Amino acid sequence: MNTTKHTPSAIDFEFDKKHIWHPYTSMTNPVEVTGVTSAQGCELTLADGQVVIDGTSSWWACIHGYGNEQILSAMQNQLQQLSHVMFGGLTHAPAVNLSKRLVEMTCPNLTKVFLADSGSIAVEVAMKMAMQFWQGEGQGKRQGQGKGQETSNQQVSAQKQKMLTVKRGYHGDTFAAMSVCDPDSGMHTMFSEAVTEQIFAPAPSCKFGGAMNTADVDALEAVLKQRHHEIAALIIEPIMQAAGGMHFYSAQYLKAVRALCDKYDVLLILDEIATGFGRTGKLFAYEHAGIEPDILCLGKALTGGYISLAATLCSDKVAQGISDSPAGVFMHGPTFMGNPLACTAADASLAILQQGHWQQQVSAIDEQMTQELEGAINLPHVTDVRIIGAVGVLEMDSPINIGLLQKAFIDLGVWIRPFGNVIYITPPYTITKAQLTQLTSAMKTIAANITPEQSTATSPSNG
């Protein structure tokens, strides 16, 4: 592999401020950005030469850290062979190899793989799969039935085009994905007149590791009992509602969700974009409940954070329904679908996971964060401390000013990006004990000394 070091270009901050939009920021009153020039391991080198520890894995994606030789070498080799080619009518080894690995790693009923280019699109694909499945389900049941029964089945299935989800969820910023994000406290309320109106049940109140609250299940069942005839699928983030506030709920509740979907003939879509690939202590969060989804969305850590890629997996049953639909084919095909470079990065990243070290890494992170963060519950402005796998959360009693706290964290030598009213970390699995201690210490320092100015939010963020 070519290891030649290149001098980074100077960053024109003034041009950036005037012309470049960053996530969830204003162009007239932008949040100040910090320049970064390089990264290695769990550290970012900033434009002024300061080195900070990355506490977010670049929005939960860089699970193996930066500069991983196994991933970079695979990508460089692929770049020289075939960086991109259309997937319509063509195929290639990187897509096949990655899909084989995904089918092997996920639960047995997920046998079909759709490769897209971002998490939001994976959700869009999943929702379209569910709706098209029911269009085909009505057609498929027509054979061998009387005319009246044919019509009845077709009409019932055709009505099942709505999505059911729970409050506090977040599934992406594209239009269909926005429709299943929390309509009241989410980031997309200004688009409420434009997005499709979906069906919402209360968010689960039962905490992870605790008993299931039967009231949560009763509330969900009441919605399904009344409206199952129009619901194509229930979509939910398993165990951890991430950008909706970093809430962790009972595995028993998720198990009940699967049972209710079966009872009321509704597909189950699990959005594992944030939770997948070991983040919660299981390879996939649905394993905490011992269930299988009908459709699964993956992204973020899929490539180890080295390049954008997402995947939506479904069962044979769902694929058959789609094939029986009036279109006869699944109606989606992104330009960069199955990009060979991205597939190669993902295959290399998953190969590292399958070596098995992630389990020990995540377990050690969980144990250390528990030891170092539990006491923060006694700080005046901390209302809750939550830890699961490689996720550590301090919930504050009021919203946070993201820009001001980012600066304060950098002064402490760490990169932590809070949002809403939570200070959280999702570090790379390769982080050292000393680096993790620096992150948790910074969290406690900021939480203990937060000022009224720092606790007044000025802009939204999904993390």
Secondary structure by P-SEA (a helix, b strand, c coil): ccbbbbbbcccaaaaaaccccccccccccccbbbbbcccccccccccccbbbbbccccccccccccccaaaaaaaaaaaaccccccccccccaaaaaaaaaaaaaccccccbbbbbccaaaaaaaaaaaaaaaaaaaaaaacccccaaaaaaaaaaaaaccbbbbbccccccccaaaaaaccccccccccccccccbbbbcccccccccccccaaaaaaaaaaaaaccccccbbbbcccccccccbbbbbaaaaaaaaaaaaaabbbbbbccccccccccccccccccccccccbbbbccccccccbbbbbbbbcaaaaaaaaacccccccccccccccaaaaaaaaaaaaaaaacaaaaaaaaaaaaaaacccccccccccccccccccbbbbbcccccaaaaaaaaaaaacbbbbbccccccccccccccaaaaaaaaaaaaaaaaccccccccccccccc
